[in-house]
Amino acid sequence: MSNNIKKSNTFQLNQTKTLSTVLVLFGLTAHFSISLSQIFFGVLLFIWLIDIFSKLFLNKSISMEKKVAEYFKDYHVIKDISLVVLVYVIQKIVYVIFSENPSKEFNASGDMWLIFFFFFIFYKLYDKKHVNYLIIGLLIGGALTGLYNIKLLDPKIFYVIYRRAGGFNSMHPLTYAGITALTIILSLYMVISSIIKKKLYIKALFIFLLIFTVFGFFLSKSAGVYISFFFIILFNLTILLKKKMILILSLIILLPVMLFSYSKRVRYVFERTTFDYSGKTQSSLDQRLIFWRTGIKMWLERPLLGTSETNYMKIYQLNKYPEAKGVASTGSHMHNDLLDTLVRFGSIGFTLQLMFYLFPVITFFRRMDYFLESEEKWMILSSLSAIVMMFLMGLTQCHFRDDEVQILFWAAMGIFYRSIHNVENDNEKRNISKTNNRKIKDNKKLKANYTL
């Protein structure tokens, strides 16, 4: 019996070390190689499967029904969002089955497996230390790519950027902007916690990593992500200070700034690598407006079910406007996550994706004061902010179609729901402890009275 216990403890220790290492490597490679990061993601899922197998099949003294109930006892926390995810996946599978080109539809829907990251984090990363390893990996990757992109600064005039930054391996600047933005938001809780609790050298390390990640993010020159990031800072200030006027006044100030930033001359300075001021080509905003007009036109033709992945490009070419130039003439995607889903999967798919953003926000605001008083406050705020950030970034770009960015969205979802459940668990334990202490006191009183 003692040998079995020792073997079990050794197995758990080795699994924990392996898990921590792979989490760091996944976070590190997320900034520059989708192939490597997905390999490590596959390893993480394999570790999770081993854990499930060991807990469900190795211990034969307990019935399978009880073991399953014990392992998935926290399912009630994610029940609602899990049902939305299930319907979302079923819709994609149905489109594959009934597609005129199933292999093409399946390949375009291959991002479905990324959803497992949400369930993996919720069920496997119940220890906050493991979440920290994931964030550390992301921060190291972000800092390294930030340092790598220093070469984009003009050596003659240090602050002039002559090209947009991407990650290693020629990652697209908008993809890179999305990854670094989510990394910064997710890591805020760790940086804040380290400033409050940790030793000086750990504070310095986290701040150093964050600064260079922010530096790389700045070099991405993504106006839509910049504005989203600014809004998230306001969003957090509004929550923490509980003053709605901060958000309202900031939006009043932000609106004219946005309009000014999209004026022709400012856009020429900002986008001078892609925008010819002579008018022979179209700016990114002009092209987006064409995409959005075309997308609405396509949706009105197929409002319920959309075009599907297979037929999207063909139908776009039939509906595109004559003035479309550049990317707008190819019809790559709608440069708006929700509109892109609306066009491809109709009102049903649009509603499901909107729920991904709404459910966590509603869950938080229902018990905001309760969550803000907990020890998990910073982790809850960071993960919720990352979810809202994904929504905002998706208003001007299809980040949900980038596997590298989407997987971090599911990470944020997992961290959020795991954190709010940890709060519930801690509260329940405190209540049980108070009840037990009360019973002990009552028993002592009864004994004292009996003795008298």
C-alpha positions in Angstrom: 0.0 0.0 0.0 2.8 2.4 1.0 4.7 1.6 -2.3 1.5 2.5 -4.3 1.2 5.8 -2.5 4.9 6.6 -3.1 4.5 5.7 -6.8 1.4 7.9 -7.0 3.2 10.8 -5.4 6.2 10.5 -7.6 3.9 10.4 -10.7 2.1 13.5 -9.6 5.4 15.3 -8.9 6.8 14.4 -12.3 3.6 15.4 -14.0 3.6 18.8 -12.2 7.1 19.5 -13.3 6.4 18.5 -16.9 3.2 20.6 -16.9 5.0 23.7 -15.6 7.8 23.4 -18.2 5.4 22.8 -21.2 3.2 25.8 -20.1 6.2 28.1 -20.1 7.3 26.7 -23.6 3.8 27.2 -25.0 3.6 30.8 -23.8 7.1 31.5 -25.1 6.5 30.1 -28.6 3.0 31.7 -28.9 4.7 35.0 -30.0 6.6 33.6 -33.0 5.6 30.1 -34.2 2.0 28.8 -34.4 3.5 25.3 -35.3 5.6 25.1 -32.2 2.9 26.6 -29.9 0.3 24.1 -31.2 2.7 21.2 -30.6 3.1 22.3 -27.0 -0.7 22.8 -26.8 -1.1 19.2 -28.0 1.4 18.0 -25.3 -0.7 19.9 -22.6 -3.8 18.1 -23.8 -2.0 14.8 -23.7 -0.9 15.5 -20.1 -4.5 16.3 -19.2 -5.7 13.0 -20.8 -3.1 11.1 -18.8 -4.4 12.8 -15.6 -8.0 12.0 -16.5 -7.1 8.3 -17.3 -5.1 7.9 -14.0 -7.9 9.3 -11.9 -10.8 7.5 -13.6 -9.2 4.1 -14.4 -6.3 3.3 -12.1 -8.2 3.5 -8.8 -10.6 0.5 -8.9 -11.8 0.8 -5.3 -14.3 3.5 -6.2 -17.1 3.1 -8.7 -16.7 4.8 -12.1 -19.8 6.9 -11.6 -18.4 8.4 -8.4 -15.0 9.1 -10.0 -16.6 10.9 -12.9 -18.8 12.9 -10.6 -15.8 13.8 -8.5 -13.5 14.8 -11.4 -16.2 17.0 -13.1 -17.8 18.2 -9.9 -17.1 21.8 -10.9 -19.0 21.6 -14.2 -21.9 23.7 -12.8 -19.7 26.8 -12.9 -19.2 26.5 -16.7 -22.5 24.9 -17.6 -24.0 27.8 -19.4 -20.9 28.8 -21.4 -20.2 25.1 -22.2 -23.7 24.7 -23.8 -23.0 27.7 -26.0 -19.6 26.2 -27.0 -21.3 22.9 -27.7 -23.9 24.4 -30.0 -21.1 26.5 -31.7 -19.1 23.3 -32.4 -22.2 21.4 -33.6 -23.0 24.2 -36.0 -19.5 24.0 -37.5 -19.7 20.2 -37.8 -23.1 20.3 -39.5 -21.7 22.8 -42.0 -18.8 20.3 -42.7 -21.2 17.4 -43.2 -23.5 19.2 -45.6 -20.9 21.2 -47.4 -20.4 20.7 -51.1 -16.7 20.5 -50.3 -16.4 18.9 -46.8 -12.6 18.8 -46.7 -12.3 22.6 -47.4 -15.0 23.4 -44.8 -13.3 21.1 -42.3 -9.9 22.7 -42.8 -11.4 26.2 -42.5 -13.0 25.1 -39.2 -9.9 23.4 -37.8 -9.7 26.0 -35.0 -12.4 24.1 -33.1 -9.8 22.1 -31.2 -8.4 25.3 -29.7 -11.6 25.4 -27.5 -10.1 22.5 -25.5 -7.7 25.0 -24.0 -10.6 26.6 -22.1 -11.6 23.2 -20.5 -8.0 22.2 -19.9 -7.3 25.4 -17.9 -10.5 25.2 -16.0 -10.1 21.5 -15.0 -6.3 21.1 -14.9 -4.9 24.5 -13.8 -6.8 24.7 -10.5 -3.5 25.7 -8.9 -2.7 29.4 -9.4 1.0 28.5 -9.7 0.4 26.7 -13.0 -1.5 29.7 -14.4 1.6 31.8 -13.4 3.9 29.6 -15.4 1.7 30.1 -18.5 1.8 33.9 -18.0 5.5 33.9 -17.4 6.0 32.1 -20.7 3.9 34.6 -22.5 5.8 37.5 -20.9 9.2 36.1 -21.8 8.0 35.5 -25.4 6.6 39.0 -25.5 9.8 40.6 -24.2 12.0 38.6 -26.6 10.0 39.7 -29.6 9.9 43.3 -28.3 13.7 43.2 -28.1 14.0 41.6 -31.5 11.9 44.4 -33.1 14.2 47.1 -31.9 15.8 46.8 -35.3 12.7 48.5 -36.8 13.6 51.8 -35.2 15.4 54.2 -37.5 19.0 54.3 -36.3 19.3 58.0 -37.3 16.2 59.2 -35.5 15.6 56.7 -32.7 11.9 57.2 -32.3 10.9 56.9 -35.9 9.4 53.5 -36.9 9.9 52.7 -40.6 8.1 49.4 -40.7 5.4 47.6 -38.7 6.6 45.0 -36.1 5.6 41.4 -36.3 6.7 38.4 -34.2 9.6 36.1 -35.3 9.0 34.0 -38.4 7.3 36.8 -40.4 4.2 36.9 -38.2 1.6 39.4 -39.5 1.8 42.7 -37.5 -2.0 42.6 -36.6 -1.7 39.0 -35.3 1.4 40.1 -33.3 -0.5 43.1 -32.0 -3.4 40.9 -30.8 -1.1 38.4 -29.1 1.0 41.1 -27.3 -2.1 43.0 -26.3 -3.7 39.9 -24.6 -0.4 39.0 -23.1 -0.1 42.4 -21.5 -3.6 42.4 -20.2 -3.4 38.8 -18.8 0.0 39.5 -17.1 -1.2 42.6 -15.3 -2.5 40.6 -12.3 0.9 38.9 -11.9 2.8 42.2 -12.2 0.5 43.9 -9.7 0.7 40.9 -7.3 4.5 40.9 -7.6 4.7 44.6 -6.8 2.5 44.1 -3.7 4.0 40.9 -2.3 7.2 39.7 -4.0 10.9 40.4 -3.5 12.6 43.3 -5.2 14.4 41.3 -7.9 11.1 39.5 -8.9 9.4 42.9 -9.2 12.2 44.1 -11.3 12.1 41.0 -13.5 8.3 41.2 -14.2 8.4 44.9 -14.8 11.3 44.5 -17.3 9.5 41.7 -19.2 6.3 43.8 -19.3 8.1 46.9 -20.5 9.6 45.2 -23.5 6.4 43.4 -24.3 4.6 46.8 -24.3 7.5 48.1 -26.5 6.9 45.4 -29.1 3.1 46.1 -28.9 3.8 49.8 -29.6 5.9 48.9 -32.7 3.0 46.9 -34.2 1.4 50.2 -35.3 -2.1 48.8 -35.0 -4.5 51.7 -34.4 -7.5 49.5 -33.7 -5.7 47.5 -31.0 -4.2 50.7 -29.5 -7.7 52.2 -29.1 -9.0 48.9 -27.7 -6.2 48.8 -25.2 -6.9 52.4 -24.1 -10.5 51.5 -23.6 -9.6 48.5 -21.4 -7.5 50.8 -19.1 -10.6 53.0 -18.8 -12.8 49.9 -18.2 -10.6 48.8 -15.3 -10.4 52.3 -13.8 -14.2 52.5 -13.9 -14.6 49.1 -12.1 -11.9 49.8 -9.5 -13.0 53.3 -8.7 -16.7 52.6 -9.3 -17.2 55.9 -11.0 -19.1 55.6 -14.3 -18.3 59.2 -15.2 -14.6 58.3 -15.8 -15.7 56.1 -18.7 -18.3 58.6 -20.0 -15.9 61.5 -20.0 -13.1 59.5 -21.4 -15.2 58.4 -24.3 -16.2 62.0 -25.0 -12.5 62.9 -25.2 -11.6 59.7 -27.2 -14.2 60.2 -30.0 -12.6 63.4 -31.5 -9.1 61.9 -31.0 -10.2 58.8 -33.0 -11.7 61.0 -35.8 -8.5 63.1 -35.9 -6.3 59.9 -36.0 -8.3 58.7 -39.1 -7.9 62.0 -41.0 -6.1 61.5 -44.3 -2.9 63.3 -43.4 -2.5 61.5 -40.0 -3.2 58.2 -41.6 -0.6 58.9 -44.2 2.1 59.4 -41.5 0.8 56.3 -39.6 0.4 54.0 -42.5 3.0 55.4 -44.9 4.2 51.9 -45.8 0.8 50.9 -47.2 -1.0 54.1 -48.0 -0.2 56.2 -51.1 -1.3 59.8 -50.3 -1.7 60.5 -54.0 -5.0 58.5 -53.8 -3.9 55.7 -56.2 -4.4 53.2 -53.4 -6.8 52.9 -50.5 -6.0 53.2 -46.8 -6.8 50.3 -44.5 -9.8 52.2 -43.2 -11.2 52.8 -46.7 -10.8 49.1 -47.4 -12.4 48.1 -44.2 -15.5 50.3 -45.0 -15.8 48.4 -48.3 -15.5 45.1 -46.5 -18.2 46.0 -44.0 -20.6 47.3 -46.7 -20.1 44.1 -48.7 -20.5 42.0 -45.6 -23.9 43.5 -44.7 -25.0 43.0 -48.3 -23.9 39.3 -48.2 -25.6 38.7 -44.8 -28.9 40.2 -46.1 -28.9 37.6 -48.8 -28.5 34.7 -46.3 -29.4 36.1 -42.9 -30.0 32.9 -40.9 -27.3 30.4 -42.0 -24.7 32.6 -43.9 -22.5 31.6 -46.8 -20.5 28.8 -45.0 -16.6 28.8 -45.2 -16.7 27.0 -48.5 -18.9 29.5 -50.4 -17.7 32.7 -48.7 -15.0 33.7 -51.3 -17.2 32.9 -54.3 -20.1 34.9 -52.9 -17.9 37.8 -51.9 -16.6 38.2 -55.4 -20.2 38.3 -56.7 -21.1 41.1 -54.2 -17.9 43.2 -53.9 -18.1 46.9 -54.9 -16.4 48.1 -58.1 -14.2 50.6 -56.1 -12.6 47.8 -54.0 -8.8 47.8 -54.2 -6.0 46.0 -52.5 -7.1 43.5 -49.9 -10.7 44.6 -50.3 -10.7 43.2 -53.8 -9.6 39.8 -52.7 -12.2 39.4 -49.8 -9.9 37.6 -47.4 -12.1 38.2 -44.4 -14.4 41.0 -43.1 -11.9 42.7 -40.8 -14.5 42.5 -38.0 -15.0 39.3 -36.0 -18.7 39.5 -35.4 -19.5 40.6 -39.0 -17.3 37.9 -40.4 -19.2 35.2 -38.3 -22.5 36.8 -39.3 -21.6 36.5 -43.0 -20.2 32.9 -42.8 -22.5 31.4 -40.2 -25.5 33.7 -40.2 -27.4 35.1 -37.3 -27.1 31.8 -35.4 -23.3 31.8 -35.4 -23.2 35.5 -34.7 -25.4 35.1 -31.6 -23.3 32.2 -30.3 -20.1 34.2 -30.7 -21.6 37.2 -29.0 -22.5 35.0 -26.0 -18.8 34.1 -25.6 -18.2 37.8 -24.7 -21.4 38.5 -22.9 -21.6 35.5 -20.5 -18.4 36.3 -18.6 -19.2 40.0 -18.4 -22.7 39.3 -17.0 -21.3 36.8 -14.5 -18.8 39.3 -13.2 -21.2 42.3 -12.9 -23.8 40.3 -11.1 -21.4 39.9 -8.2 -18.8 42.5 -8.9 -18.4 43.7 -5.3 -18.1 40.1 -4.1 -15.3 39.3 -6.6 -13.5 42.6 -6.0 -13.2 41.8 -2.3 -11.6 38.4 -2.9 -7.9 37.4 -3.1 -8.5 36.4 -6.8 -9.5 40.0 -7.7 -6.5 40.8 -10.0 -6.7 37.5 -11.8 -10.4 37.9 -12.4 -10.0 41.5 -13.6 -7.1 40.6 -15.9 -8.8 37.6 -17.5 -12.2 39.5 -17.9 -10.3 42.4 -19.4 -8.6 40.1 -21.9 -12.1 38.7 -23.0 -13.4 42.3 -23.4 -10.2 43.2 -25.2 -10.8 40.4 -27.7 -14.2 41.7 -28.4 -13.0 45.3 -29.0 -10.0 44.3 -31.2 -12.4 42.2 -33.2 -14.3 45.3 -34.2 -11.6 46.3 -36.7 -9.8 43.0 -37.4 -10.6 39.2 -37.5 -8.5 38.1 -34.6 -10.8 35.2 -34.0 -9.6 33.8 -37.3 -6.0 33.9 -36.1 -5.3 30.7 -34.2 -2.4 32.4 -32.3 -4.8 35.0 -30.9 -7.9 32.9 -30.5 -6.1 30.3 -28.3 -5.2 33.1 -25.8 -8.9 34.1 -25.8 -9.8 30.6 -24.6 -7.0 30.8 -22.1 -8.5 34.0 -20.7 -11.9 32.3 -20.5 -10.5 29.3 -18.6 -8.6 31.6 -16.2 -11.7 33.7 -15.6 -14.1 30.8 -14.8 -11.4 29.0 -12.7 -10.8 32.1 -10.7 -14.4 32.8 -9.9 -14.8 29.2 -8.9 -11.8 29.5 -6.6 -13.5 32.4 -4.9 -16.6 30.3 -4.4 -14.6 27.5 -3.0 -12.6 29.7 -0.6 -15.8 31.3 0.6 -17.4 27.8 1.1 -14.4 26.6 3.1 -14.6 29.7 5.3 -18.3 29.2 6.0 -17.7 25.5 6.9 -14.8 26.6 9.2 -17.1 29.1 10.9 -19.8 26.6 11.3 -17.4 24.0 12.8 -15.9 26.6 15.1 -19.4 27.6 16.2 -20.3 23.9 16.9 -17.1 23.5 18.9 -18.0 26.5 21.0 -21.5 25.3 21.5 -20.3 21.9 22.6 -17.9 23.4 25.1 -20.7 25.5 26.5 -22.9 22.4 26.8 -20.1 20.5 28.6 -19.5 23.4 30.9 -23.2 23.6 31.8 -23.4 19.8 32.3 -20.4 19.9 34.7 -22.1 22.7 36.7 
